[in-house]
């Protein structure tokens, strides 16, 4: 088949681009003709909270990636829709994670589908965004009504999706990230990223936004503050940097928190997950999380909160602990995970649990949805 993937890819950074490129490779491996159409403009610089949207690495030689789509230019949406209408791919596979993309994606889909052949299939991360705006519902309605079928990754998203559309939808969990390489020895990992290997580290990883509950984790850490262990916070601030620094100072955590407040490039991710004893995701809200799927790749035990689809991904007592999104319960989980040989038991369970999270299964489910639309 002719398959076009529409969404983030090189030179854009982050997990969404990695997902699109991994799926493209899987479909190429199966013999399909695959192209990725990515952005000329993803977010206007004024709206982007980070330092840069781009990587400085060369484009992957094994993928056909073309920058053709601007999220802020309606004339571009019409041109791209007409182009896809002429090219008649069997499938346009879209990644949807924020209503900001809805006007662009929805217009492209509405025009291209007029050829009577092309089906638009969406791998959907979120329906309702973590930070709400007045435009969310009308924008979601515009885009979701233009899609032929969906693959969702948590039951919370499925429930939200049904409020907008009755198009075919199938569940497939977020696949495991395998593009960050293999784990390295802990001491070498610590030295690579400037950590003292004589300390033990618990890891908070990823872009720092208020819904992710870093403040809850800091409060829990201040209640415990075990000797010989530090909290490693690695990620770029998309929320107020000053607010969290003030909280660290107020709680007296300057010497107990190691802050790597920058975007962590792909080539360095494995060192953080190899240096840590466990990963903590103290989220206030969630659908699913790509960070858990990095932890699966490195067999790193996790503590997650009982929100959204996180307990579906991290079964309590198998590869980690599930707690309530409160400082007191996060503190309890921090203490509990170090009791006895619990960390070793969790690590041993990863081999079986990670079988649920394959790219082959995700790509199969997307094709299954496509067949349901014919």
C-alpha positions, 0 to 999 in steps of 0.5 A: 500500500501507499502510506503517508505519515502526517506529523512530527519527524526530523528535524523536529525533536522529541518522542512524537517524532521518534514514534512517527519514524519508528512506525514508518520503518515498520511499514517499510519493513513490511514492503509498503511505500511509505513517506512522512510529511512533516512540518515547515512550521509546527509551533510559532516561536512565540507559542513554543515554551522551550528553547528549540523545536529542532535537533541538530543531527542529520536526517535519517537516510532510510526514511523519506521525510518531506517538510510540507505542512504549516500549522498556521497557514490556511493556504498551505492546508488547502494545497496539502489537502489537494496534493494528497487528494491527487496522490491518492495514498491508501492511508494517511496516518496522523498523530494527534495530541493537541487541539492546536493541530485541529484546524490544519489536520482537519482541513487537510483531511476533509480535502484529501478524502474527496478522492474517495480512496484515501482513509485517514487513520489517527493514532491519538494520544489525547482528546482533552488536553492537560491544560484546557482552553476555550477552543478545545471542544470546537477544534476537537470536533472539527478534526475528529469528525474528519477522521475515518478511524482511531487507535487509542492508547488508554481507556480514558482517551477512548471515553473522551473520544466517544463524546465526539465520534462513533468512528471505528476505534481500537485499543493498543498500548503505547509501544516501548521506546527502543531507539535510545540504545542499550543500558550501560553500567551504572557507574559509567552512566553516572560519570557520563552525565556528571553524577556522583556514582557513590549516591543513589538516584531516583529519576523524574524525567521529561518536560516539566509542566505543572500537571506532571506533579513535580511539586508533589514529588518535591514535597514527598522527597522533603518528608523523606530525604534518605541518606545516600539518595538524591532526586534527579530531575532531568528535563526542560521547563515548560512551566515557571522555572522560578516557582520550582526553584523557590519550592526547592529552596523553601523545602531545604532540598538544594543538596538533595535534588540534582537538577538537569534543567534542559532538554535531554537529547536522544543520545543521552537518555540511556545514561539517565535511565541507567544511572537511576534506581527507579523512575517516579511519575507523580502526575496529577492528570495523564492519559498515557506516558511515553516516559514509562515506555522508556523505562520498560526498555531499560527495565527501570522500576517505576512509581506512578500515580493512579491517574488516566492510563498509568495504572494500565501501563504499570500494574501495581506490584509487577514492575512498580508501584501505583499511588495516589497523586498526593505528597503523602502517598508518593512518600509512602511509595518512595519508602516502600519501593526500597524495602527488601528486594522489591527493586530486584523483583520488579526488574525481573518482571520486565521481561514478561511485561514488556511483551505487551508493548510492541511496534508490530502490534501497534502497526497491526492495529492501525491496519486493522482499523483501516480495514474496518473503514473499507 
